[in-house]
């Protein structure tokens, strides 16, 4: 699951026929002058300026300014851009038209184990949290779509009346289609409002989460995902994210500054298992990583290079449990290339390597790893018969079995 920032999230809603305010995303306040020439609404409308980052409670933090003219929006952007909030430095601001409205509503769609679920309430904004018992839900089974009758009943049950019933039902149908077609995991519009000028239901704000691993199915996803860790992705993290979108299988990488133990695990389960063991035995984590689903060796090589580039590490733990179908020899060839390249660049000084793995072609893969001993690597190689926790224990103590 990956979070999409407000601008591209609004773009996805608009793609599936849901009205949204006019908006632009800027990285410099001066960009507004040129944009205003191509977008008359920037001059003709009242404006809203918001920090375009994955930051909660933006209003309370002074990162939302409303009722602005173009000059006011420019000044708000200058004030926000470059400002540090917690671990995030604001690098983008979204400027949108201020939509005149009265009532506010709430609507969301989310994937579930059984299929999907639509949530609807005839109140929105901050009121919905205090009145959650009034939110009505419609379960949608896997492989089916909500009918018009079901959606109108949901709208009536949520307290909508008259012409609004049909309008809300149609909006809900589009939101569900967006969730389904865009590999969404969660879409929330809060508030959903009636535009005073034409009575059109309009999404004023959106929370958008999609399946990041589905990116290869969506060539029009030209946006980067928001970091889930309260800070922007580093360049190394972005590089692995980009590779992950292009390959069969999976490669993942997140940096944790200050750790002494780097992980290069085979699969998400091994990564969690190793992480817990490292902490339990007194080590500190330098990263989260994994390779799984039999990714190509060049992708694993790139991942290995990023792991070897982590500052201050004393050890790298490689591998995991017994693979079902991942070719151990092939993926290890990528890791070995990454190790050799890192060593040639002077990055492996004082770093020990601890390997444990089983699966198809494990003997050949482990033997290839063992060869690194003759090249000056401090490497320790174990097969499937050594428990995973023992590898962590050996690596922390620096003592082989």
C-alpha atoms as one frame of an Amber mdcrd trajectory, in Angstrom:
protein
   0.000   0.000   0.000   1.317   3.447  -0.897  -0.030   6.904  -0.204  -0.583
   9.336  -3.062  -0.350  13.053  -2.325  -3.396  15.288  -2.709  -2.654  16.654
  -6.191  -2.217  13.344  -8.029  -4.974  11.885  -5.840  -7.337  14.572  -7.127
  -6.108  13.763 -10.612  -7.200  10.139 -10.234 -10.664  11.227  -9.050 -11.022
  13.556 -12.024  -9.894  10.791 -14.382 -12.942   8.744 -13.338 -15.405  11.596
 -13.690 -15.503  13.055 -10.181 -15.401  16.875 -10.103 -12.512  18.428  -8.165
 -11.428  22.054  -7.686  -8.956  23.587 -10.113  -5.464  23.189  -8.658  -1.767
  23.541  -9.386   1.239  22.172  -7.498   4.303  24.402  -7.241   7.855  24.079
  -5.907   8.635  27.820  -6.125   6.338  30.755  -5.401   7.478  32.484  -8.582
   5.872  29.741 -10.675   2.450  31.247  -9.924   3.072  34.210 -12.243   3.442
  32.028 -15.336   0.689  29.651 -14.212  -1.765  32.519 -13.771  -1.429  33.385
 -17.469  -2.523  29.876 -18.444  -5.061  29.411 -15.619  -7.449  32.394 -15.331
  -9.088  30.884 -12.240  -5.938  31.777 -10.264  -6.854  35.418 -10.779 -10.652
  35.164 -10.788 -11.171  32.884  -7.744 -10.490  32.968  -4.041  -7.689  30.514
  -3.372  -6.531  27.928  -0.836  -2.819  27.225  -0.259  -1.739  23.988   1.454
   1.557  22.262   2.089   1.648  19.416  -0.425   3.282  16.849   1.855   2.207
  13.786   3.827   1.694  15.779   7.024  -1.297  15.375   9.323  -3.166  18.282
  10.969  -1.965  20.787   8.383  -4.570  23.347   9.453  -3.426  23.256  13.094
   0.195  23.601  11.980  -0.568  26.709   9.952   0.042  24.889   6.685  -3.380
  25.688   5.202  -4.323  29.238   4.208  -7.789  30.079   2.843  -9.569  32.998
   1.195  -6.476  34.232  -0.624  -5.987  36.237  -3.779  -3.033  35.513  -6.085
  -0.670  37.767  -4.119  -1.753  36.144  -0.879  -1.229  32.673  -2.333   2.252
  33.683  -3.472   3.142  34.909   0.022   1.689  31.785   1.643   3.781  29.618
  -0.664   6.931  31.600   0.214   6.161  31.122   3.907   5.642  27.362   3.600
   8.287  26.281   1.095  11.490  25.204   2.824   9.853  25.129   6.242  10.828
  22.128   8.390   7.953  20.365  10.150   9.110  17.416  12.259  11.373  15.517
   9.842   9.714  16.884   6.689  10.953  19.903   4.780   8.107  21.306   2.697
   9.101  21.151  -0.956   5.696  21.574  -2.640   2.562  23.664  -2.147  -0.814
  22.975  -3.746  -2.881  26.020  -4.723  -6.556  25.330  -5.437  -9.703  27.336
  -6.015 -11.852  27.950  -2.957 -15.229  26.334  -3.686 -18.231  28.173  -2.264
 -20.538  25.675  -0.502 -22.709  25.138   2.561 -23.107  21.526   3.653 -20.274
  19.009   3.803 -20.484  15.228   3.344 -18.214  12.205   3.711 -17.596   9.290
   1.342 -14.920   6.597   1.184 -14.171   3.311  -0.553 -11.772   0.682   0.716
 -10.645  -2.772  -0.271 -11.460  -5.628   2.110 -10.660  -9.313   2.305 -14.088
 -10.076   0.817 -13.969  -7.386  -1.886 -14.645  -3.735  -1.098 -16.737  -1.447
   1.068 -18.334   1.954   0.507 -18.787   4.322   3.463 -21.126   7.311   3.361
 -22.357  10.019   5.733 -24.486  13.143   5.291 -22.028  15.118   7.412 -18.370
  15.677   6.689 -15.263  17.541   7.722 -14.357  17.203  11.381 -17.975  16.333
  12.239 -17.720  12.840  10.820 -15.259  11.713  13.479 -17.612  12.736  16.277
 -20.587  11.080  14.547 -19.029   7.889  13.221 -22.051   5.848  14.263 -24.012
   7.671  11.541 -21.720   6.452   8.765 -23.499   3.862   6.619 -21.667   1.057
   4.817 -22.221  -1.105   1.755 -20.215  -4.312   1.337 -19.335  -5.278  -2.251
 -18.291  -8.867  -2.882 -15.169  -9.679  -4.877 -15.779  -9.555  -8.637 -19.079
  -7.682  -8.449 -20.144  -4.038  -8.713 -22.693  -2.087  -6.661 -26.024  -1.616
  -8.420 -27.785   1.706  -8.756 -30.526   0.460  -6.433 -27.986  -0.499  -3.763
 -26.230   2.852  -4.017 -29.454   4.858  -3.778 -30.493   2.848  -0.724 -27.080
   3.560   0.842 -27.556   7.285   0.189 -31.038   7.296   1.725 -29.858   5.287
   4.741 -27.082   7.853   5.231 -29.650  10.667   5.422 -29.621  12.132   1.914
 -32.911  13.277   0.422 -34.421  14.470  -2.854 -32.112  15.108  -5.817 -29.068
  14.467  -3.629 -29.861  10.750  -3.482 -29.206  10.254  -7.167 -26.198  12.585
  -7.245 -24.542  10.861  -4.300 -25.273   7.410  -5.739 -23.616   8.367  -9.027
 -20.584   9.819  -7.236 -20.290   6.631  -5.154 -20.369   4.492  -8.304 -17.494
   6.517  -9.776 -15.495   6.334  -6.546 -15.857   2.557  -6.465 -14.800   2.280
 -10.099 -11.739   4.424  -9.376 -10.816   2.144  -6.449 -11.237  -0.952  -8.598
  -9.576   0.250 -11.809  -6.671   2.077 -10.168  -5.718  -0.788  -7.834  -6.772
   1.358  -4.899  -6.722   0.196  -1.318  -8.377   3.257   0.245 -10.016   6.383
  -1.201 -11.581   9.007   1.036 -13.248  12.280   0.078 -13.763  14.569   3.055
 -15.394  16.895   2.597 -17.606  16.193  -0.386 -19.603  19.369  -1.080 -22.267
  20.816  -3.352 -20.710  23.626  -5.395 -22.958  26.652  -4.807 -22.605  27.923
  -8.356 -23.998  24.848 -10.121 -25.034  22.250  -7.527 -22.290  19.837  -8.631
 -20.894  17.418  -6.068 -17.198  18.239  -5.738 -14.351  16.566  -3.851 -12.565
  19.246  -1.805  -9.939  16.965  -0.303  -8.868  13.393  -0.848  -6.887  10.659
   0.876  -5.634   8.217  -1.747  -3.837   4.924  -1.188  -3.021   2.425  -3.923
  -1.176  -0.850  -4.368   2.357   0.296  -5.202   3.218  -3.084  -6.713   0.535
  -2.516  -9.379   2.387   0.439 -10.879   3.443  -1.561 -13.942  -0.239  -1.724
 -14.940  -0.616   2.063 -14.895   1.709   3.880 -17.331  -0.064   7.163 -16.515
   1.015   7.051 -12.863   3.629   9.767 -13.336   3.691  10.659  -9.634   5.944
   9.506  -6.819   4.399   7.940  -3.743   4.443   9.765  -0.439   6.825   8.371
   2.143   5.117   6.374   4.878   7.769   7.246   7.445   7.144  10.945   8.088
   9.980  12.099   5.805  10.662  12.280   2.077  12.238   9.245   0.424  16.016
   9.417   0.073  17.633   9.181  -3.363  18.661   5.567  -2.668  15.126   4.672
  -1.590  13.671   6.310  -4.705  16.085   4.352  -6.899  14.926   1.010  -5.467
  11.263   2.084  -5.636  11.709   2.782  -9.342  13.332  -0.607  -9.928  10.599
  -2.338  -7.940   7.953  -0.978 -10.323   9.698  -2.540 -13.338  10.623  -6.050
 -12.239   9.026  -9.414 -11.718   9.151 -10.137  -8.017   9.998  -7.471  -5.484
  12.879  -5.425  -4.084  12.360  -3.075  -1.128  14.647  -0.687   0.741  14.201
   1.841   3.573  17.073   3.528   5.421  17.210   3.798   9.233  20.089   6.160
  10.062  22.394   5.267  12.946  22.067   1.479  12.879  24.976  -0.954  12.990
  23.275  -3.978  11.377  22.184  -3.992   7.731  19.670  -6.515   6.426  19.431
  -8.072   2.972  16.687 -10.647   3.621  14.885 -12.980   1.249  11.214 -12.105
   1.736   9.102  -9.989   4.041   8.812 -12.728   6.639  12.583 -13.068   6.947
  12.966  -9.288   7.185  10.597  -9.108  10.161  12.140 -12.201  11.758  15.677
 -10.883  11.413  14.665  -7.397  12.598  13.151  -8.739  15.806  16.178 -10.967
  16.427  18.680  -8.142  15.861  16.924  -5.903  18.368  16.485  -8.728  20.890
  20.208  -9.486  20.758  21.362  -5.905  21.231  21.953  -4.761  17.661  20.485
  -1.687  15.993  18.873  -1.732  12.552  20.331   0.313   9.712  17.578  -0.455
   7.210  14.558  -2.414   6.121  15.008  -4.440   2.932  13.799  -7.522   1.142
  14.000  -9.326  -2.170  11.331 -11.870  -3.038   9.370 -13.467  -5.864  12.495
 -14.411  -7.837  13.541 -10.898  -8.979  16.232 -10.550 -11.687  19.831 -10.609
 -10.513  20.477  -7.026 -11.689  17.694  -5.743  -9.417  19.145  -7.642  -6.454
  22.589  -6.270  -7.354  21.229  -2.706  -7.223  19.579  -3.420  -3.864  22.852
  -4.852  -2.537  24.746  -1.724  -3.581  22.321   0.466  -1.615  22.619  -1.772
   1.464  26.431  -1.639   1.270  26.261   2.171   1.057  24.643   2.516   4.489
  26.769   4.613   6.850  28.318   3.135   9.986  27.299  -0.498   9.531  29.359
  -3.300  11.095  27.612  -6.300   9.565  25.222  -7.376   6.802  22.851 -10.322
   7.273  21.840 -11.990   3.994  19.189 -14.514   3.001  16.440 -16.148   4.981
  14.380 -19.305   5.131  14.024 -22.052   2.502  12.761 -20.658  -0.808   9.910
 -22.319  -2.690  10.795 -21.150  -6.195  13.315 -18.287  -5.953  16.547 -19.386
  -7.629  19.149 -19.015  -4.865  22.115 -19.181  -7.241  20.667 -16.488  -9.548
  19.721 -14.024  -6.808  22.994 -14.654  -5.005  24.859 -13.831  -8.209  23.313
 -10.360  -8.044  24.280  -9.989  -4.383  27.840 -11.139  -5.098  28.191  -8.591
  -7.906  26.899  -5.891  -5.547  29.401  -6.905  -2.859  32.305  -6.872  -5.297
  31.362  -3.462  -6.633  30.985  -2.050  -3.109  34.368  -3.469  -2.058  36.031
  -1.971  -5.134  34.597   1.393  -4.051  35.987   0.980  -0.532  32.610   0.519
   1.160  33.113  -2.877   2.865  35.988  -1.996   5.187  35.317  -3.515   8.624
  31.945  -4.971   7.548  31.256  -8.674   8.102  28.761 -10.652   6.011  26.560
 -13.425   7.397  24.660 -15.646   4.945  21.955 -18.255   5.577  19.722 -19.639
   2.836  17.990 -22.709   1.419  15.975 -23.459  -1.702  16.430 -24.237  -5.397
  20.133 -24.259  -6.377  21.150 -23.471  -2.801  24.386 -25.533  -2.937  25.580
 -23.673  -6.016  24.534 -20.309  -4.571  26.166 -20.894  -1.181  29.335 -22.166
  -2.854  29.522 -18.991  -4.941  29.166 -16.915  -1.762  31.924 -18.947  -0.101
  34.335 -17.964  -2.891  34.265 -14.383  -1.595  36.440 -15.527   1.319  39.331
 -15.848  -1.129  38.763 -12.242  -2.259  39.284 -10.717   1.174  35.660 -10.544
   2.334  34.866 -11.267   5.981  32.023 -13.633   5.047  30.377 -16.517   6.916
  28.097 -18.874   4.962  25.499 -21.303   6.389  22.924 -23.615   4.843  19.321
 -24.459   5.739  20.350 -26.538   8.755  21.480 -23.531  10.803  18.589 -21.729
  12.569  17.965 -18.148  11.472  18.306 -16.806  15.010  21.741 -18.412  15.331
  22.959 -16.367  12.363  21.911 -13.153  14.095  23.543 -14.276  17.342  26.801
 -15.130  15.540  26.817 -11.815  13.674  26.226  -9.657  16.764  28.916 -11.506
  18.736  31.218 -11.732  15.739  31.813 -15.428  16.376  31.187 -18.262  13.899
  29.811 -21.657  14.905
